[in-house]
Structures are given as structure tokens and as C-alpha cells.
Amino acid sequence: MKIKLEFTELDPEQAMSLIAFATGQNTGENKPSVPALQISAGEPDKPSAVSATEEKPAKRKAAKKDVTLEEVRAAMLAKVKEGKKEAVQGLIAKRDAAKLTEIDAEEYPTLLEELEAV
């Protein structure tokens, strides 16, 4: 028997807690805090699926959208044209990079927010 676990919108700690609980390795008396747990049986030749989702608190920021290299590059160019070249270079250097392409794509949303604040 195969079991497929699918987690959406869980942080790593919650996911590990849920896995430990599901496999009987939870040493604590508390059950994992996952508000909605859905278990669905798969087709005979496919494994069952378990998915867990958690409602977001109202104060939590909206999920950051995917930001592309081109979007960040355009925002940087606009700031340079506004005469803020040193600020742009500072944001790149802050990430231990010499140029934009050396910055990890996961940092693009934050970088774009910082650029807009400049």
C-alpha cells in the first residue's frame, strides 16, 4: 500500500508535525495544529492522498506573487533613471551579489518591494 501526502500552505514545522503524527512517531501528547485535513481514497491502481490546508490569519500578508527577473530589472532601471543608482547598487550588494543575475529568484519579491520604497 502506498500513501501519498500532499501538503499545501503549511510551514515546514507543521508538515513535520503532521507526518510524525500520521506515522505514530509523535512523542508529544498534542496533536498537530492543522485545521482542515482531507483524506481521499485513490483509485485501485493509484495511491491514497492526504492533503492539509490551513486558513490564513487576516493579518498575514497576501502571498507574494512570482516576480520575474525582467520585472526586477525594469524596476531597477526606472530607479537608476530617477538618479537612485547608488540605492539600487546597495540593494544588490546587501544580498552579497555584484549583479542582479547573482541574486536568487526567491528574493525577487522582497527586492521589488525594497525598490519601490526607494
Secondary structure per residue as TSV (DSSP state, phi and psi in degrees):
chain	resnum	aa	ss	phi	psi
A	1	M	-	360.0	132.8
A	2	K	-	-110.1	141.8
A	3	I	E	-123.2	129.1
A	4	K	E	-106.7	124.7
A	5	L	E	-104.0	127.0
A	6	E	E	-124.4	115.7
A	7	F	E	-108.0	131.8
A	8	T	-	-125.6	133.8
A	9	E	S	59.6	39.8
A	10	L	-	-115.1	142.4
A	11	D	-	-79.4	162.6
A	12	P	H	-56.5	-36.8
A	13	E	H	-64.9	-42.3
A	14	Q	H	-64.9	-41.7
A	15	A	H	-61.8	-45.4
A	16	M	H	-65.3	-38.7
A	17	S	H	-62.5	-43.1
A	18	L	H	-66.8	-40.5
A	19	I	H	-63.9	-44.2
A	20	A	H	-61.6	-40.9
A	21	F	H	-65.1	-45.2
A	22	A	H	-66.6	-30.7
A	23	T	T	-96.2	3.8
A	24	G	T	78.0	15.7
A	25	Q	-	-98.9	7.6
A	26	N	-	-73.7	111.5
A	27	T	-	-84.8	-19.5
A	28	G	S	-82.6	163.8
A	29	E	S	-84.3	-14.9
A	30	N	S	-84.6	139.3
A	31	K	-	-79.6	154.3
A	32	P	-	-63.0	148.6
A	33	S	-	-91.3	82.1
A	34	V	-	-123.3	107.6
A	35	P	S	-60.3	-38.9
A	36	A	E	-127.7	119.9
A	37	L	E	-123.0	121.7
A	38	Q	E	-113.9	128.4
A	39	I	E	-118.8	126.3
A	40	S	E	-129.5	137.9
A	41	A	-	-80.0	134.2
A	42	G	-	-80.9	174.6
A	43	E	-	-68.8	161.1
A	44	P	T	-52.1	-36.9
A	45	D	T	-95.2	2.3
A	46	K	S	-119.8	150.2
A	47	P	-	-72.0	159.8
A	48	S	E	-70.6	159.4
A	49	A	E	-126.8	140.7
A	50	V	E	-123.3	127.0
A	51	S	E	-130.1	143.4
A	52	A	E	-127.3	135.7
A	53	T	E	-131.1	151.4
A	54	E	-	-127.5	136.4
A	55	E	-	-71.5	141.0
A	56	K	-	-81.9	138.3
A	57	P	-	-63.9	150.3
A	58	A	T	-62.1	-31.6
A	59	K	T	-78.6	-17.2
A	60	R	S	-67.2	138.5
A	61	K	-	-61.9	152.1
A	62	A	-	-62.2	148.2
A	63	A	-	-57.1	136.3
A	64	K	-	-73.3	132.3
A	65	K	-	-76.0	161.8
A	66	D	-	-67.8	128.9
A	67	V	-	-112.8	131.8
A	68	T	-	-91.4	162.5
A	69	L	H	-57.8	-40.8
A	70	E	H	-63.3	-38.4
A	71	E	H	-65.1	-43.7
A	72	V	H	-66.7	-42.8
A	73	R	H	-60.2	-43.6
A	74	A	H	-64.2	-40.8
A	75	A	H	-65.5	-39.0
A	76	M	H	-65.3	-43.4
A	77	L	H	-61.1	-41.4
A	78	A	H	-62.1	-41.7
A	79	K	H	-68.1	-37.8
A	80	V	H	-63.1	-41.7
A	81	K	H	-66.3	-24.3
A	82	E	T	-81.6	-0.8
A	83	G	T	88.9	20.3
A	84	K	-	-110.4	40.0
A	85	K	H	-61.1	-42.4
A	86	E	H	-64.4	-37.5
A	87	A	H	-65.4	-41.0
A	88	V	H	-63.6	-45.7
A	89	Q	H	-62.7	-35.6
A	90	G	H	-64.5	-38.9
A	91	L	H	-66.7	-34.5
A	92	I	H	-70.2	-47.0
A	93	A	H	-63.6	-32.8
A	94	K	T	-57.4	-26.2
A	95	R	T	-100.4	21.0
A	96	D	T	53.9	42.7
A	97	A	-	-127.5	155.1
A	98	A	S	-97.7	-22.1
A	99	K	S	-150.2	163.2
A	100	L	G	-56.4	-41.4
A	101	T	G	-66.3	-12.0
A	102	E	G	-87.3	-5.4
A	103	I	S	-90.1	136.0
A	104	D	-	-64.3	137.7
A	105	A	G	-59.9	-25.7
A	106	E	G	-64.7	-21.6
A	107	E	G	-89.4	-5.7
A	108	Y	H	-58.5	-44.3
A	109	P	H	-59.8	-44.5
A	110	T	H	-65.9	-42.2
A	111	L	H	-61.6	-41.9
A	112	L	H	-64.0	-40.5
A	113	E	H	-61.9	-43.1
A	114	E	H	-65.5	-37.8
A	115	L	H	-63.3	-41.9
A	116	E	H	-64.9	-28.8
A	117	A	H	-79.0	-16.2
A	118	V	-	-72.2	360.0
